Amino acid sequence: MKNNDASSLLPKQPELFTPDGHLTDQAFSLLLSEQLDQLQSLEVSEHLSFCDKCLDRYTFPSRQPTI
């Protein structure tokens, strides 16, 4: 039987936050390439306004260890 749940019809949203509350690599990538929608952009901007760890990562990406 097919699932007709309305949420299954929506496009999958990118994971912007890790389980511990920081921005994901995908969030940074979307932010830098200006591919966040208006609500996502607001959420990411608000997070950067109070999270020093993510702000440092955004401001100084060359300081991040390469994996």
Phi and psi restraints in degrees (range 20) as a CNS / XPLOR table:
assign (resid 1 and name C) (resid 2 and name N)
       (resid 2 and name CA) (resid 2 and name C) 1.0 -80.8 20.0 2
assign (resid 2 and name N) (resid 2 and name CA)
       (resid 2 and name C) (resid 3 and name N) 1.0 139.3 20.0 2
assign (resid 2 and name C) (resid 3 and name N)
       (resid 3 and name CA) (resid 3 and name C) 1.0 -83.6 20.0 2
assign (resid 3 and name N) (resid 3 and name CA)
       (resid 3 and name C) (resid 4 and name N) 1.0 120.5 20.0 2
assign (resid 3 and name C) (resid 4 and name N)
       (resid 4 and name CA) (resid 4 and name C) 1.0 -103.0 20.0 2
assign (resid 4 and name N) (resid 4 and name CA)
       (resid 4 and name C) (resid 5 and name N) 1.0 20.7 20.0 2
assign (resid 4 and name C) (resid 5 and name N)
       (resid 5 and name CA) (resid 5 and name C) 1.0 -60.1 20.0 2
assign (resid 5 and name N) (resid 5 and name CA)
       (resid 5 and name C) (resid 6 and name N) 1.0 132.0 20.0 2
assign (resid 5 and name C) (resid 6 and name N)
       (resid 6 and name CA) (resid 6 and name C) 1.0 -59.8 20.0 2
assign (resid 6 and name N) (resid 6 and name CA)
       (resid 6 and name C) (resid 7 and name N) 1.0 -32.6 20.0 2
assign (resid 6 and name C) (resid 7 and name N)
       (resid 7 and name CA) (resid 7 and name C) 1.0 -66.6 20.0 2
assign (resid 7 and name N) (resid 7 and name CA)
       (resid 7 and name C) (resid 8 and name N) 1.0 -24.5 20.0 2
assign (resid 7 and name C) (resid 8 and name N)
       (resid 8 and name CA) (resid 8 and name C) 1.0 -74.9 20.0 2
assign (resid 8 and name N) (resid 8 and name CA)
       (resid 8 and name C) (resid 9 and name N) 1.0 -14.3 20.0 2
assign (resid 8 and name C) (resid 9 and name N)
       (resid 9 and name CA) (resid 9 and name C) 1.0 -87.3 20.0 2
assign (resid 9 and name N) (resid 9 and name CA)
       (resid 9 and name C) (resid 10 and name N) 1.0 -16.4 20.0 2
assign (resid 9 and name C) (resid 10 and name N)
       (resid 10 and name CA) (resid 10 and name C) 1.0 -81.1 20.0 2
assign (resid 10 and name N) (resid 10 and name CA)
       (resid 10 and name C) (resid 11 and name N) 1.0 145.9 20.0 2
assign (resid 10 and name C) (resid 11 and name N)
       (resid 11 and name CA) (resid 11 and name C) 1.0 -65.8 20.0 2
assign (resid 11 and name N) (resid 11 and name CA)
       (resid 11 and name C) (resid 12 and name N) 1.0 146.3 20.0 2
assign (resid 11 and name C) (resid 12 and name N)
       (resid 12 and name CA) (resid 12 and name C) 1.0 -66.3 20.0 2
assign (resid 12 and name N) (resid 12 and name CA)
       (resid 12 and name C) (resid 13 and name N) 1.0 128.3 20.0 2
assign (resid 12 and name C) (resid 13 and name N)
       (resid 13 and name CA) (resid 13 and name C) 1.0 -85.6 20.0 2
assign (resid 13 and name N) (resid 13 and name CA)
       (resid 13 and name C) (resid 14 and name N) 1.0 143.2 20.0 2
assign (resid 13 and name C) (resid 14 and name N)
       (resid 14 and name CA) (resid 14 and name C) 1.0 -67.8 20.0 2
assign (resid 14 and name N) (resid 14 and name CA)
       (resid 14 and name C) (resid 15 and name N) 1.0 149.3 20.0 2
assign (resid 14 and name C) (resid 15 and name N)
       (resid 15 and name CA) (resid 15 and name C) 1.0 -77.2 20.0 2
assign (resid 15 and name N) (resid 15 and name CA)
       (resid 15 and name C) (resid 16 and name N) 1.0 113.6 20.0 2
assign (resid 15 and name C) (resid 16 and name N)
       (resid 16 and name CA) (resid 16 and name C) 1.0 -92.9 20.0 2
assign (resid 16 and name N) (resid 16 and name CA)
       (resid 16 and name C) (resid 17 and name N) 1.0 -23.7 20.0 2
assign (resid 16 and name C) (resid 17 and name N)
       (resid 17 and name CA) (resid 17 and name C) 1.0 -126.9 20.0 2
assign (resid 17 and name N) (resid 17 and name CA)
       (resid 17 and name C) (resid 18 and name N) 1.0 142.2 20.0 2
assign (resid 17 and name C) (resid 18 and name N)
       (resid 18 and name CA) (resid 18 and name C) 1.0 -78.1 20.0 2
assign (resid 18 and name N) (resid 18 and name CA)
       (resid 18 and name C) (resid 19 and name N) 1.0 166.6 20.0 2
assign (resid 18 and name C) (resid 19 and name N)
       (resid 19 and name CA) (resid 19 and name C) 1.0 -57.9 20.0 2
assign (resid 19 and name N) (resid 19 and name CA)
       (resid 19 and name C) (resid 20 and name N) 1.0 -27.7 20.0 2
assign (resid 19 and name C) (resid 20 and name N)
       (resid 20 and name CA) (resid 20 and name C) 1.0 -90.4 20.0 2
assign (resid 20 and name N) (resid 20 and name CA)
       (resid 20 and name C) (resid 21 and name N) 1.0 8.5 20.0 2
assign (resid 20 and name C) (resid 21 and name N)
       (resid 21 and name CA) (resid 21 and name C) 1.0 94.1 20.0 2
assign (resid 21 and name N) (resid 21 and name CA)
       (resid 21 and name C) (resid 22 and name N) 1.0 6.7 20.0 2
assign (resid 21 and name C) (resid 22 and name N)
       (resid 22 and name CA) (resid 22 and name C) 1.0 -98.4 20.0 2
assign (resid 22 and name N) (resid 22 and name CA)
       (resid 22 and name C) (resid 23 and name N) 1.0 165.2 20.0 2
assign (resid 22 and name C) (resid 23 and name N)
       (resid 23 and name CA) (resid 23 and name C) 1.0 -70.5 20.0 2
assign (resid 23 and name N) (resid 23 and name CA)
       (resid 23 and name C) (resid 24 and name N) 1.0 141.2 20.0 2
assign (resid 23 and name C) (resid 24 and name N)
       (resid 24 and name CA) (resid 24 and name C) 1.0 -80.4 20.0 2
assign (resid 24 and name N) (resid 24 and name CA)
       (resid 24 and name C) (resid 25 and name N) 1.0 166.0 20.0 2
assign (resid 24 and name C) (resid 25 and name N)
       (resid 25 and name CA) (resid 25 and name C) 1.0 -58.6 20.0 2
assign (resid 25 and name N) (resid 25 and name CA)
       (resid 25 and name C) (resid 26 and name N) 1.0 -39.0 20.0 2
assign (resid 25 and name C) (resid 26 and name N)
       (resid 26 and name CA) (resid 26 and name C) 1.0 -63.5 20.0 2
assign (resid 26 and name N) (resid 26 and name CA)
       (resid 26 and name C) (resid 27 and name N) 1.0 -38.9 20.0 2
assign (resid 26 and name C) (resid 27 and name N)
       (resid 27 and name CA) (resid 27 and name C) 1.0 -62.1 20.0 2
assign (resid 27 and name N) (resid 27 and name CA)
       (resid 27 and name C) (resid 28 and name N) 1.0 -44.4 20.0 2
assign (resid 27 and name C) (resid 28 and name N)
       (resid 28 and name CA) (resid 28 and name C) 1.0 -63.4 20.0 2
assign (resid 28 and name N) (resid 28 and name CA)
       (resid 28 and name C) (resid 29 and name N) 1.0 -42.2 20.0 2
assign (resid 28 and name C) (resid 29 and name N)
       (resid 29 and name CA) (resid 29 and name C) 1.0 -61.7 20.0 2
assign (resid 29 and name N) (resid 29 and name CA)
       (resid 29 and name C) (resid 30 and name N) 1.0 -46.1 20.0 2
assign (resid 29 and name C) (resid 30 and name N)
       (resid 30 and name CA) (resid 30 and name C) 1.0 -66.0 20.0 2
assign (resid 30 and name N) (resid 30 and name CA)
       (resid 30 and name C) (resid 31 and name N) 1.0 -37.3 20.0 2
assign (resid 30 and name C) (resid 31 and name N)
       (resid 31 and name CA) (resid 31 and name C) 1.0 -63.4 20.0 2
assign (resid 31 and name N) (resid 31 and name CA)
       (resid 31 and name C) (resid 32 and name N) 1.0 -48.9 20.0 2
assign (resid 31 and name C) (resid 32 and name N)
       (resid 32 and name CA) (resid 32 and name C) 1.0 -67.3 20.0 2
assign (resid 32 and name N) (resid 32 and name CA)
       (resid 32 and name C) (resid 33 and name N) 1.0 -30.1 20.0 2
assign (resid 32 and name C) (resid 33 and name N)
       (resid 33 and name CA) (resid 33 and name C) 1.0 -93.3 20.0 2
assign (resid 33 and name N) (resid 33 and name CA)
       (resid 33 and name C) (resid 34 and name N) 1.0 6.9 20.0 2
assign (resid 33 and name C) (resid 34 and name N)
       (resid 34 and name CA) (resid 34 and name C) 1.0 55.6 20.0 2
assign (resid 34 and name N) (resid 34 and name CA)
       (resid 34 and name C) (resid 35 and name N) 1.0 44.3 20.0 2
assign (resid 34 and name C) (resid 35 and name N)
       (resid 35 and name CA) (resid 35 and name C) 1.0 -111.4 20.0 2
assign (resid 35 and name N) (resid 35 and name CA)
       (resid 35 and name C) (resid 36 and name N) 1.0 11.4 20.0 2
assign (resid 35 and name C) (resid 36 and name N)
       (resid 36 and name CA) (resid 36 and name C) 1.0 -81.9 20.0 2
assign (resid 36 and name N) (resid 36 and name CA)
       (resid 36 and name C) (resid 37 and name N) 1.0 143.7 20.0 2
assign (resid 36 and name C) (resid 37 and name N)
       (resid 37 and name CA) (resid 37 and name C) 1.0 -76.7 20.0 2
assign (resid 37 and name N) (resid 37 and name CA)
       (resid 37 and name C) (resid 38 and name N) 1.0 177.8 20.0 2
assign (resid 37 and name C) (resid 38 and name N)
       (resid 38 and name CA) (resid 38 and name C) 1.0 -60.9 20.0 2
assign (resid 38 and name N) (resid 38 and name CA)
       (resid 38 and name C) (resid 39 and name N) 1.0 -44.1 20.0 2
assign (resid 38 and name C) (resid 39 and name N)
       (resid 39 and name CA) (resid 39 and name C) 1.0 -67.6 20.0 2
assign (resid 39 and name N) (resid 39 and name CA)
       (resid 39 and name C) (resid 40 and name N) 1.0 -43.8 20.0 2
assign (resid 39 and name C) (resid 40 and name N)
       (resid 40 and name CA) (resid 40 and name C) 1.0 -61.4 20.0 2
assign (resid 40 and name N) (resid 40 and name CA)
       (resid 40 and name C) (resid 41 and name N) 1.0 -42.1 20.0 2
assign (resid 40 and name C) (resid 41 and name N)
       (resid 41 and name CA) (resid 41 and name C) 1.0 -61.4 20.0 2
assign (resid 41 and name N) (resid 41 and name CA)
       (resid 41 and name C) (resid 42 and name N) 1.0 -41.1 20.0 2
assign (resid 41 and name C) (resid 42 and name N)
       (resid 42 and name CA) (resid 42 and name C) 1.0 -64.0 20.0 2
assign (resid 42 and name N) (resid 42 and name CA)
       (resid 42 and name C) (resid 43 and name N) 1.0 -44.6 20.0 2
assign (resid 42 and name C) (resid 43 and name N)
       (resid 43 and name CA) (resid 43 and name C) 1.0 -62.1 20.0 2
assign (resid 43 and name N) (resid 43 and name CA)
       (resid 43 and name C) (resid 44 and name N) 1.0 -45.0 20.0 2
assign (resid 43 and name C) (resid 44 and name N)
       (resid 44 and name CA) (resid 44 and name C) 1.0 -66.6 20.0 2
assign (resid 44 and name N) (resid 44 and name CA)
       (resid 44 and name C) (resid 45 and name N) 1.0 -43.8 20.0 2
assign (resid 44 and name C) (resid 45 and name N)
       (resid 45 and name CA) (resid 45 and name C) 1.0 -61.9 20.0 2
assign (resid 45 and name N) (resid 45 and name CA)
       (resid 45 and name C) (resid 46 and name N) 1.0 -43.0 20.0 2
assign (resid 45 and name C) (resid 46 and name N)
       (resid 46 and name CA) (resid 46 and name C) 1.0 -62.8 20.0 2
assign (resid 46 and name N) (resid 46 and name CA)
       (resid 46 and name C) (resid 47 and name N) 1.0 -42.5 20.0 2
assign (resid 46 and name C) (resid 47 and name N)
       (resid 47 and name CA) (resid 47 and name C) 1.0 -61.5 20.0 2
assign (resid 47 and name N) (resid 47 and name CA)
       (resid 47 and name C) (resid 48 and name N) 1.0 -44.8 20.0 2
assign (resid 47 and name C) (resid 48 and name N)
       (resid 48 and name CA) (resid 48 and name C) 1.0 -63.3 20.0 2
assign (resid 48 and name N) (resid 48 and name CA)
       (resid 48 and name C) (resid 49 and name N) 1.0 -24.1 20.0 2
assign (resid 48 and name C) (resid 49 and name N)
       (resid 49 and name CA) (resid 49 and name C) 1.0 -71.5 20.0 2
assign (resid 49 and name N) (resid 49 and name CA)
       (resid 49 and name C) (resid 50 and name N) 1.0 -19.2 20.0 2
assign (resid 49 and name C) (resid 50 and name N)
       (resid 50 and name CA) (resid 50 and name C) 1.0 -127.0 20.0 2
assign (resid 50 and name N) (resid 50 and name CA)
       (resid 50 and name C) (resid 51 and name N) 1.0 -6.7 20.0 2
assign (resid 50 and name C) (resid 51 and name N)
       (resid 51 and name CA) (resid 51 and name C) 1.0 -106.3 20.0 2
assign (resid 51 and name N) (resid 51 and name CA)
       (resid 51 and name C) (resid 52 and name N) 1.0 102.9 20.0 2
assign (resid 51 and name C) (resid 52 and name N)
       (resid 52 and name CA) (resid 52 and name C) 1.0 -62.9 20.0 2
assign (resid 52 and name N) (resid 52 and name CA)
       (resid 52 and name C) (resid 53 and name N) 1.0 -36.2 20.0 2
assign (resid 52 and name C) (resid 53 and name N)
       (resid 53 and name CA) (resid 53 and name C) 1.0 -61.6 20.0 2
assign (resid 53 and name N) (resid 53 and name CA)
       (resid 53 and name C) (resid 54 and name N) 1.0 -48.1 20.0 2
assign (resid 53 and name C) (resid 54 and name N)
       (resid 54 and name CA) (resid 54 and name C) 1.0 -71.8 20.0 2
assign (resid 54 and name N) (resid 54 and name CA)
       (resid 54 and name C) (resid 55 and name N) 1.0 -35.7 20.0 2
assign (resid 54 and name C) (resid 55 and name N)
       (resid 55 and name CA) (resid 55 and name C) 1.0 -63.2 20.0 2
assign (resid 55 and name N) (resid 55 and name CA)
       (resid 55 and name C) (resid 56 and name N) 1.0 -42.8 20.0 2
assign (resid 55 and name C) (resid 56 and name N)
       (resid 56 and name CA) (resid 56 and name C) 1.0 -61.7 20.0 2
assign (resid 56 and name N) (resid 56 and name CA)
       (resid 56 and name C) (resid 57 and name N) 1.0 -42.1 20.0 2
assign (resid 56 and name C) (resid 57 and name N)
       (resid 57 and name CA) (resid 57 and name C) 1.0 -63.4 20.0 2
assign (resid 57 and name N) (resid 57 and name CA)
       (resid 57 and name C) (resid 58 and name N) 1.0 -38.3 20.0 2
assign (resid 57 and name C) (resid 58 and name N)
       (resid 58 and name CA) (resid 58 and name C) 1.0 -72.0 20.0 2
assign (resid 58 and name N) (resid 58 and name CA)
       (resid 58 and name C) (resid 59 and name N) 1.0 -42.3 20.0 2
assign (resid 58 and name C) (resid 59 and name N)
       (resid 59 and name CA) (resid 59 and name C) 1.0 -75.6 20.0 2
assign (resid 59 and name N) (resid 59 and name CA)
       (resid 59 and name C) (resid 60 and name N) 1.0 -36.9 20.0 2
assign (resid 59 and name C) (resid 60 and name N)
       (resid 60 and name CA) (resid 60 and name C) 1.0 -125.9 20.0 2
assign (resid 60 and name N) (resid 60 and name CA)
       (resid 60 and name C) (resid 61 and name N) 1.0 66.9 20.0 2
assign (resid 60 and name C) (resid 61 and name N)
       (resid 61 and name CA) (resid 61 and name C) 1.0 -62.5 20.0 2
assign (resid 61 and name N) (resid 61 and name CA)
       (resid 61 and name C) (resid 62 and name N) 1.0 -25.0 20.0 2
assign (resid 61 and name C) (resid 62 and name N)
       (resid 62 and name CA) (resid 62 and name C) 1.0 -71.7 20.0 2
assign (resid 62 and name N) (resid 62 and name CA)
       (resid 62 and name C) (resid 63 and name N) 1.0 -14.4 20.0 2
assign (resid 62 and name C) (resid 63 and name N)
       (resid 63 and name CA) (resid 63 and name C) 1.0 -80.7 20.0 2
assign (resid 63 and name N) (resid 63 and name CA)
       (resid 63 and name C) (resid 64 and name N) 1.0 -11.3 20.0 2
assign (resid 63 and name C) (resid 64 and name N)
       (resid 64 and name CA) (resid 64 and name C) 1.0 -77.4 20.0 2
assign (resid 64 and name N) (resid 64 and name CA)
       (resid 64 and name C) (resid 65 and name N) 1.0 139.2 20.0 2
assign (resid 64 and name C) (resid 65 and name N)
       (resid 65 and name CA) (resid 65 and name C) 1.0 -67.2 20.0 2
assign (resid 65 and name N) (resid 65 and name CA)
       (resid 65 and name C) (resid 66 and name N) 1.0 142.8 20.0 2
assign (resid 65 and name C) (resid 66 and name N)
       (resid 66 and name CA) (resid 66 and name C) 1.0 -87.1 20.0 2
assign (resid 66 and name N) (resid 66 and name CA)
       (resid 66 and name C) (resid 67 and name N) 1.0 142.0 20.0 2
